[in-house]
């Protein structure tokens, strides 16, 4: 399979595969029974395009504006570790009849995870292996060229970014939580979906190095320079969808039983989305997702904006879900600076991995189709989806077009056309192209999407010379948001951009203009903006979750966004003095929020000095909370570790370490604790526990107590022989297809057959092995049955059997239920729980067999087994 994080053991294809035969110029295709085809709504026609003989195990897909389809074939998959098994295949339908008539092996690359086509360049994000050791050394964003248009890369790849994933984890685990999809916005940036492996010392073409702990979105210019973090704090992104106004959307992966499902998010530049350390106890400090969508595994994404598509399926984000075998339409409705979401099922496709659309409106979708965790040469295919009344429309020859013609294409209702025309205009003589694009931006008779395309294209061409014109455009209320963003979108030349328009925009009645101004002031980097930023209102929703209650990390909260971004800007500006000066004033709440992240001795001294001066007990407590937050900071990330699929999410940091301000904070807090009456002591204990300070005198530290678990003799169960134990898996599958089963009897069997030893079924129960409370929403009856009958066929990520050798000649075998920087909590097959200190671990390895024994259903009859499967299939929390 790919690098998806699975909630459960395995999701096999639930639809029939497309069968193809013939060579590069052979168009004959076997007819597929209608019941085996994907399901799609009225108004569309979905047809087979390429089968496993051309595109086995397709991990990603991209389509040139002119219609050539590039498929990333990945015979390594998410958990494989052997090089030399990946390639980019180029498919051509030269007469546009929906059938491949030419194909070439464009380039050999391992673990392709994202492809982008722009003119003669093919950008590819992929894993890199050492030629000497054969082991992964990281992931690179490269580009290939095909100037002679023969369908084969002209030469070796040219790197843009190197080491943009965690080498250590790639070697140990494969690419399951690595870096993934790439997509270009109309602003000309390439946006990169980074999984929560993160990366250490990624380097771009300018020599800039960057490290990121955890997941998020990174962006870079097409020439490989100006690499920067766009957003941070997501789990395991696979792709991004970008609309014409530079709204960025993602569908996150699920959390392998940690309590958090798929999340759909709107990404706002510089935003912090909180995974994993802020998701439970500090959700007031994050930009929450727009929705919790239940179990699944998010994959490819696209914003559909093509004129030939039916209105009801157009101008919407589309996100694929491998676990749910579905492409979804995500209808977003404006809500302040962000959106609200309503999701709709759209196209069913077995283990869908990616999608892309060309300039004629042909949508191509790739299906993994049960290719397993390490790829399968006989599985996987590509389909084409077009509106029922679709007719081919040739894409313009952009290289032959004049500047005037290209500027006219910025008016197009096709996002593909606008983007490709924009990138071609950037290559033309700057004076002529700048004038033409500025005319588009200034033309009040054009639709907003065209004017926005004009603004961003003009800004890329004119650079510093375009500042005066962009300032003029910013005076137009319809364009303010976009012109202000374009003014600060590139760090070069910012010293020439005046601050006044952005300060004025903070008072705009438009929340979108306000947030753009805040982000731009952050990028301008001028400390004089701090006082204005501190005046941003903090809404009543800025309230920490109560103790032991998970906060609303996936509930829309557009009201928090301006204050959140203002805090990110103040921290970036290191506005310590301004924040300290604001303590005790009407701006105190925002100032103290920002000070939580300012690990500066001046911040500590200022907070301590302000404590006796503030007037109310509430203000004093807020200062103590802020000092407590500053007691430990996150350890520098060296990529030698990863927090796993079930990380410690206590927060507020993962690997907390003391710093130079810690002794002074501890001394001050202890002094206040000593002075506090008995009734006030629990406040300090709560701070100690909540912020994981580790100050023993305060108490409140969490005590790990062993809970009494159901003990089940699994060996006794597996050795019983009944109808299931005497039948082939094929006969069992045929039987349960005909037998409905009794879910009430199935519930009893869930306990009797030992399932309860390793699986919880209801929210609120202690999580053990894979959570079964939502299995019915992402697996069919047949898939559930197969995962029980063949547990070793594919092991859910996060639930592999782990063998640990520890000091004292001790060995532990089980699966990890919790892991932090200091301890590992394991559960064995009988339900026993062990806590091992990380410092005591001598060795750690993953076994290739599942903890779940085979034969647990052997004693059951067909009726009983069908009842168990029916019960599990109804679990759709």
PABA-943899 format. One line per field, with one value per residue (C-alpha): residue number from 1; y, x, z. Coordinates in steps of 0.05 Angstrom, whole numbers. Layout:
% PABA-943899
n = (NUM:...);
Y = (Y:...);
X = (X:...);
Z = (Z:...);
//
This chain:
% PABA-943899
n = (1:2:3:4:5:6:7:8:9:10:11:12:13:14:15:16:17:18:19:20:21:22:23:24:25:26:27:28:29:30:31:32:33:34:35:36:37:38:39:40:41:42:43:44:45:46:47:48:49:50:51:52:53:54:55:56:57:58:59:60:61:62:63:64:65:66:67:68:69:70:71:72:73:74:75:76:77:78:79:80:81:82:83:84:85:86:87:88:89:90:91:92:93:94:95:96:97:98:99:100:101:102:103:104:105:106:107:108:109:110:111:112:113:114:115:116:117:118:119:120:121:122:123:124:125:126:127:128:129:130:131:132:133:134:135:136:137:138:139:140:141:142:143:144:145:146:147:148:149:150:151:152:153:154:155:156:157:158:159:160:161:162:163:164:165:166:167:168:169:170:171:172:173:174:175:176:177:178:179:180:181:182:183:184:185:186:187:188:189:190:191:192:193:194:195:196:197:198:199:200:201:202:203:204:205:206:207:208:209:210:211:212:213:214:215:216:217:218:219:220:221:222:223:224:225:226:227:228:229:230:231:232:233:234:235:236:237:238:239:240:241:242:243:244:245:246:247:248:249:250:251:252:253:254:255:256:257:258:259:260:261:262:263:264:265:266:267:268:269:270:271:272:273:274:275:276:277:278:279:280:281:282:283:284:285:286:287:288:289:290:291:292:293:294:295:296:297:298:299:300:301:302:303:304:305:306:307:308:309:310:311:312:313:314:315:316:317:318:319:320:321:322:323:324:325:326:327:328:329:330:331:332:333:334:335:336:337:338:339:340:341:342:343:344:345:346:347:348:349:350:351:352:353:354:355:356:357:358:359:360:361:362:363:364:365:366:367:368:369:370:371:372:373:374:375:376:377:378:379:380:381:382:383:384:385:386:387:388:389:390:391:392:393:394:395:396:397:398:399:400:401:402:403:404:405:406:407:408:409:410:411:412:413:414:415:416:417:418:419:420:421:422:423:424:425:426:427:428:429:430:431:432:433:434:435:436:437:438:439:440:441:442:443:444:445:446:447:448:449:450:451:452:453:454:455:456:457:458:459:460:461:462:463:464:465:466:467:468:469:470:471:472:473:474:475:476:477:478:479:480:481:482:483:484:485:486:487:488:489:490:491:492:493:494:495:496:497:498:499:500:501:502:503:504:505:506:507:508:509:510:511:512:513:514:515:516:517:518:519:520:521:522:523:524:525:526:527:528:529:530:531:532:533:534:535:536:537:538:539:540:541:542:543:544:545:546:547:548:549:550:551:552:553:554:555:556:557:558:559:560:561:562:563:564:565:566:567:568:569:570:571:572:573:574:575:576:577:578:579:580:581:582:583:584:585:586:587:588:589:590:591:592:593:594:595:596:597:598:599:600:601:602:603:604:605:606:607:608:609:610:611:612:613:614:615:616:617:618:619:620:621:622:623:624:625:626:627:628:629:630:631:632:633:634:635:636:637:638:639:640:641:642:643:644:645:646:647:648:649:650:651:652:653:654:655:656:657:658:659:660:661:662:663:664:665:666:667:668:669:670:671:672:673:674:675:676:677:678:679:680:681:682:683:684:685:686:687:688:689:690:691:692:693:694:695:696:697:698:699:700:701:702:703:704:705:706:707:708:709:710:711:712:713:714:715:716:717:718:719:720:721:722:723:724:725:726:727:728:729:730:731:732:733:734:735:736:737:738:739:740:741:742:743:744:745:746:747:748:749:750:751:752:753:754:755:756:757:758:759:760:761:762:763:764:765:766:767:768:769:770:771:772:773:774:775:776:777:778:779:780:781:782:783:784:785:786:787:788:789:790:791:792:793:794:795:796:797:798:799:800:801:802:803:804:805:806:807:808:809:810:811:812:813:814:815:816:817:818:819:820:821:822:823:824:825:826:827:828:829:830:831:832:833:834:835:836:837:838:839:840:841:842:843:844:845:846:847:848:849:850:851:852:853:854:855:856:857:858:859:860:861:862:863:864:865:866:867:868:869:870:871:872:873:874:875:876:877);
Y = (0:71:109:117:110:55:50:-24:-85:-83:-56:-99:-78:-82:-70:-110:-90:-67:-117:-93:-124:-100:-60:12:20:-33:-4:-68:-71:-125:-106:-99:-121:-60:-84:-83:-13:45:82:154:204:225:272:237:181:140:92:49:83:41:-26:-59:-80:-6:26:-25:3:76:120:188:219:285:308:358:415:384:316:271:230:216:160:146:70:49:-24:-7:18:47:-6:-34:-14:-41:7:2:-11:55:94:149:123:171:154:187:185:217:215:233:174:154:97:96:88:108:97:107:98:171:163:114:140:103:115:171:210:272:295:364:381:451:461:417:404:346:357:294:283:216:174:172:110:103:68:36:16:8:44:106:172:219:247:299:345:342:361:327:359:332:387:339:314:241:219:203:249:284:269:257:293:362:372:430:408:352:313:336:276:239:192:152:136:122:68:40:44:63:122:113:181:216:275:270:308:372:424:493:553:613:649:606:570:494:470:406:361:339:279:278:245:318:330:355:400:400:443:484:509:574:533:549:494:481:432:416:372:340:352:411:446:472:514:530:569:529:543:510:573:610:545:561:531:551:517:468:417:367:292:256:298:267:326:396:428:501:546:607:654:615:580:516:454:385:319:292:218:183:168:92:87:148:179:228:214:244:320:369:433:502:523:596:617:615:577:524:463:429:355:320:360:412:367:349:401:463:467:539:555:522:534:475:432:446:376:308:260:193:137:132:151:216:215:258:326:375:439:427:491:473:502:438:407:408:465:419:385:447:500:453:417:343:298:224:174:109:78:94:78:144:212:264:333:381:439:498:558:623:636:697:686:613:564:514:446:398:334:293:225:230:174:105:76:20:49:114:146:210:253:308:344:370:433:399:378:305:280:221:180:126:65:24:-32:-79:-75:-86:-52:-63:-58:-112:-119:-145:-92:-19:21:90:113:174:214:266:301:261:314:326:339:347:418:425:463:525:522:568:574:599:648:722:759:789:720:693:751:736:664:691:707:634:598:540:540:495:545:605:571:548:614:650:608:618:694:695:670:727:797:827:897:872:815:860:911:859:825:891:907:842:857:928:909:918:882:816:763:764:699:730:793:752:712:778:804:742:736:810:805:747:785:856:838:902:944:925:951:1018:986:933:987:1021:956:946:1008:971:935:876:866:888:818:793:855:858:785:792:851:806:738:738:756:791:866:871:930:972:955:1007:983:1034:998:935:971:1005:937:911:954:928:902:841:785:759:827:829:761:777:840:801:749:804:842:777:770:844:830:901:906:971:929:896:948:944:869:868:904:845:821:753:720:685:618:625:578:519:452:430:377:308:332:331:399:417:405:394:445:507:570:626:677:653:661:735:729:664:694:756:712:676:743:770:708:713:786:766:824:808:881:900:838:849:922:900:856:885:927:913:875:830:765:766:788:731:681:703:701:627:613:666:628:691:711:780:748:711:773:815:765:760:835:844:794:840:898:867:880:818:746:726:765:736:666:682:702:639:597:633:622:549:542:571:523:472:481:432:398:413:363:320:269:210:194:197:199:139:129:134:191:220:278:306:368:425:399:329:327:380:405:458:522:582:612:547:556:626:603:544:588:639:587:551:616:630:558:563:627:597:572:498:515:546:487:446:502:489:414:424:468:415:360:400:428:366:408:352:394:340:388:411:341:329:285:231:163:104:50:-18:-29:-97:-125:-182:-244:-289:-355:-343:-408:-447:-410:-419:-493:-507:-534:-517:-502:-442:-482:-536:-491:-454:-379:-378:-421:-376:-314:-346:-366:-298:-266:-306:-305:-240:-256:-232:-170:-184:-253:-222:-174:-233:-268:-207:-221:-297:-303:-259:-197:-155:-173:-128:-84:-31:-20:45:115:128:57:50:42:-24:-51:-25:11:-27:27:53:-8:-12:57:39:-36:-81:-146:-185:-142:-150:-225:-230:-189:-239:-302:-277:-229:-234:-213:-140:-110:-44:10:24:-47:-87:-135:-101:-136:-94:-114:-71:-63:-116:-172:-159:-171:-146:-165:-132:-71:1:34:99:129:193:220:186:123:67:34:-36:-86:-160:-210:-229:-156:-144:-73:-54:14:17:78:100:106:31:7:-31:-54:-50:-87:-101:-172:-190:-229:-200:-203:-229:-305:-342:-388:-347:-360:-434:-459:-418:-439:-399:-369:-348:-320:-281:-253:-229:-197:-164:-135:-107:-79:-39:-3:65:116);
X = (0:23:44:-26:-41:-93:-141:-150:-114:-126:-174:-177:-208:-284:-295:-272:-209:-207:-174:-132:-90:-49:14:31:-12:-65:-133:-173:-200:-239:-309:-319:-385:-424:-431:-355:-345:-336:-398:-408:-466:-509:-478:-411:-380:-325:-285:-222:-159:-98:-93:-39:2:18:5:10:9:-3:16:5:-18:-11:-38:-6:-52:-48:-73:-12:-21:39:30:77:85:108:127:158:95:92:131:178:251:284:305:296:222:191:180:140:97:72:6:-21:-90:-70:-138:-176:-223:-210:-161:-86:-50:20:60:132:173:187:237:258:247:233:172:142:96:78:81:70:72:88:108:168:184:160:169:172:176:207:251:326:368:443:477:527:485:418:384:341:378:318:267:280:238:268:249:260:256:228:244:241:172:189:159:226:263:321:370:378:335:355:344:304:300:341:328:257:240:268:323:324:250:251:303:267:194:191:152:87:88:138:131:80:38:58:14:25:-19:-33:18:72:93:98:61:87:47:94:76:92:160:180:251:319:365:327:365:341:380:400:433:379:370:307:282:210:186:121:76:49:56:122:127:183:192:196:271:282:294:258:237:193:141:71:32:50:17:-18:-9:-1:-20:-18:-37:-65:-123:-115:-171:-165:-161:-104:-147:-110:-148:-125:-155:-112:-100:-131:-93:-90:-135:-111:-180:-172:-203:-196:-196:-212:-173:-168:-95:-79:-7:33:-23:-10:-57:-33:-17:-2:16:-40:-97:-123:-108:-88:-139:-153:-84:-94:-132:-180:-200:-266:-292:-278:-299:-290:-242:-206:-141:-139:-99:-101:-135:-155:-196:-240:-249:-262:-317:-341:-360:-432:-445:-460:-392:-351:-313:-305:-248:-246:-210:-195:-199:-161:-193:-264:-253:-284:-272:-310:-335:-322:-370:-340:-382:-348:-347:-308:-235:-247:-302:-354:-356:-408:-381:-414:-398:-379:-341:-327:-260:-223:-167:-164:-96:-96:-131:-115:-150:-125:-142:-198:-234:-213:-207:-161:-162:-114:-134:-86:-139:-111:-38:-18:35:92:60:34:49:-21:-60:-77:-106:-126:-196:-220:-281:-313:-381:-431:-435:-360:-324:-250:-223:-150:-107:-73:0:26:96:69:21:36:39:-29:-58:-30:-58:-125:-120:-118:-192:-207:-257:-207:-160:-112:-110:-99:-42:-5:-14:11:74:88:79:133:183:167:200:185:163:112:87:81:40:-7:-19:-29:-82:-118:-114:-141:-198:-262:-304:-268:-289:-252:-214:-184:-163:-132:-93:-70:-47:-5:25:42:74:118:141:149:176:200:183:110:102:70:19:1:-8:-57:-94:-99:-143:-197:-239:-251:-176:-147:-137:-100:-58:-34:-16:22:62:93:89:164:215:261:250:205:245:214:142:110:77:20:-29:-24:-35:-96:-121:-122:-184:-219:-290:-270:-240:-203:-169:-152:-119:-81:-55:-33:4:36:59:90:128:149:184:180:176:136:76:74:31:-22:-21:-31:-98:-128:-188:-184:-253:-289:-274:-202:-214:-171:-207:-224:-181:-182:-229:-207:-214:-250:-193:-240:-295:-294:-275:-264:-267:-201:-162:-142:-118:-82:-45:-29:4:44:66:87:128:160:177:204:162:181:184:117:83:112:90:19:11:-43:-73:-134:-87:-60:-94:-63:5:7:-15:43:92:78:124:178:236:274:302:272:203:214:240:183:130:160:165:93:65:62:37:-26:-89:-133:-124:-144:-87:-38:-60:-52:20:33:4:49:111:92:86:156:187:204:215:216:283:318:297:353:308:337:267:194:134:100:29:1:41:37:-11:-10:28:46:113:135:208:211:279:301:332:367:302:278:314:287:216:221:246:191:135:159:160:87:69:99:60:-5:-56:-76:-136:-90:-41:-82:-74:1:-9:-54:-1:51:9:-19:48:89:137:162:168:158:139:77:48:-7:36:-2:3:0:-43:-54:-127:-158:-167:-207:-163:-176:-143:-133:-96:-155:-202:-159:-151:-225:-249:-316:-345:-298:-236:-253:-268:-226:-226:-261:-318:-324:-329:-383:-421:-421:-443:-508:-517:-540:-521:-549:-513:-537:-506:-445:-436:-434:-384:-339:-326:-329:-278:-227:-234:-245:-175:-143:-198:-243:-310:-338:-311:-287:-260:-186:-153:-117:-105:-140:-205:-266:-317:-314:-292:-358:-349:-284:-285:-335:-359:-311:-252:-269:-275:-208:-172:-196:-181:-113:-86:-14:-34:-26:-14:-44:8:18:0:59:88:147:203:241:303:314:363:360:358:284:246:177:135:70:45:57:-5:30:98:129:199:210:169:138:73:63:6:17:-32:-62:-78:-20:7:80:113:185:229:260:328:325:314:373:342:276:251:186:165:134:76:13:-1:-70:-66:-96:-153:-192:-256:-242:-295:-351:-405:-419:-479:-439:-382:-431:-462:-395:-380:-449:-439:-371:-396:-449:-396:-394:-379);
Z = (0:5:67:94:167:175:232:219:193:118:68:6:-58:-56:-129:-189:-224:-295:-342:-400:-452:-511:-521:-530:-593:-577:-561:-551:-481:-444:-426:-351:-320:-299:-227:-221:-245:-197:-177:-197:-199:-257:-307:-309:-350:-318:-362:-354:-379:-358:-322:-281:-342:-350:-283:-226:-155:-175:-117:-150:-215:-253:-319:-366:-389:-458:-433:-424:-360:-315:-264:-206:-202:-133:-124:-57:-24:46:83:30:35:-29:-83:-158:-159:-179:-243:-276:-334:-387:-421:-483:-514:-580:-613:-549:-550:-478:-493:-484:-550:-530:-467:-446:-384:-371:-314:-260:-189:-124:-81:-124:-79:-118:-191:-222:-296:-319:-391:-408:-335:-294:-219:-177:-102:-86:-40:-54:-40:-32:-89:-42:19:-17:41:37:48:46:-1:-56:-97:-167:-237:-304:-372:-437:-488:-547:-525:-536:-470:-439:-392:-427:-372:-298:-247:-224:-149:-120:-48:-17:47:56:99:159:134:198:195:120:134:194:170:97:70:109:144:97:50:-5:-56:-92:-125:-153:-136:-181:-138:-170:-106:-104:-42:-10:37:92:135:209:199:188:165:187:148:83:35:-24:-85:-50:5:56:108:147:199:217:274:252:192:155:88:60:-2:-51:-115:-180:-184:-117:-76:-19:16:76:124:104:161:216:262:217:220:155:95:26:-19:-21:-59:-77:-102:-149:-89:-55:-3:13:37:61:82:139:155:214:278:283:343:381:382:324:256:187:190:135:144:114:118:132:125:190:225:278:273:336:322:368:429:428:407:477:529:488:432:448:419:350:286:289:230:196:210:240:185:220:203:137:102:63:-2:-65:-68:-123:-129:-189:-229:-301:-345:-378:-311:-286:-238:-180:-186:-202:-163:-103:-67:-82:-34:-40:16:7:69:47:-27:-45:-77:-38:-56:2:-3:34:54:74:149:170:153:140:120:142:109:82:52:-2:-31:-104:-139:-110:-129:-93:-52:-91:-87:-129:-181:-230:-288:-355:-394:-431:-367:-366:-295:-283:-219:-196:-155:-112:-114:-61:-81:-9:34:-15:-83:-129:-204:-217:-180:-193:-250:-275:-297:-334:-313:-358:-360:-400:-454:-455:-521:-530:-534:-555:-507:-535:-556:-502:-529:-596:-563:-558:-492:-508:-522:-457:-418:-450:-424:-354:-365:-377:-333:-331:-272:-310:-367:-321:-284:-345:-381:-319:-315:-389:-382:-329:-382:-430:-433:-366:-387:-438:-394:-332:-370:-398:-331:-295:-346:-329:-254:-265:-311:-271:-323:-312:-261:-195:-209:-272:-236:-180:-231:-261:-192:-175:-245:-245:-176:-199:-261:-234:-164:-128:-189:-180:-109:-129:-175:-123:-71:-118:-129:-54:-50:-88:-35:-81:-90:-23:5:-57:-70:2:1:-65:-36:18:-16:-30:23:-27:-31:31:57:1:21:67:131:133:87:128:194:164:139:210:220:158:167:126:168:107:97:171:170:106:139:201:160:118:180:204:138:137:203:231:306:302:283:351:386:331:332:407:397:359:398:432:428:485:452:476:534:552:556:626:659:627:571:499:467:402:353:295:307:262:300:252:309:337:272:275:347:332:272:313:365:311:285:353:366:298:312:381:408:481:505:474:503:572:570:553:615:659:602:559:512:567:544:475:504:554:500:456:515:524:465:478:509:526:594:583:579:645:680:653:676:746:751:729:779:840:798:767:806:804:824:753:723:773:755:681:694:733:676:626:668:677:601:593:643:589:515:458:448:382:330:301:265:304:330:313:360:327:304:375:406:475:463:533:510:509:483:465:486:539:563:612:586:617:643:678:745:754:736:785:841:831:826:888:926:907:922:992:1005:979:1030:1027:985:932:928:878:827:826:823:763:729:743:711:654:631:650:691:736:799:852:908:872:863:812:768:732:763:716:747:718:700:707:638:611:608:549:533:459:448:474:428:366:376:374:308:278:210:198:218:168:109:58:60:-7:20:81:38:-5:58:92:27:32:108:139:211:277:304:375:373:341:399:448:403:403:476:474:417:452:408:471:495:443:415:444:411:441:448:518:528:538:470:461:391:329:349:324:337:265:226:189:159:125:112:78:108:64:84:158:150:114:167:219:179:153:206:180:110:128:196:214:222:296:316:293:345:378:415:466:505:567:622:677:626:612:548:528:469:449:412:432:462:481:471:496:498:566:567:525:545:515:517:506:476:543:560:608:606:616:623:601:611:545:577:595:524:495:430:394:333:296:281:215:246:276:350:330:325:266:280:330:290:277:326:296:248:185:219:280:239:196:260:285:218:216:286:267:201:239:280:247:302);
//
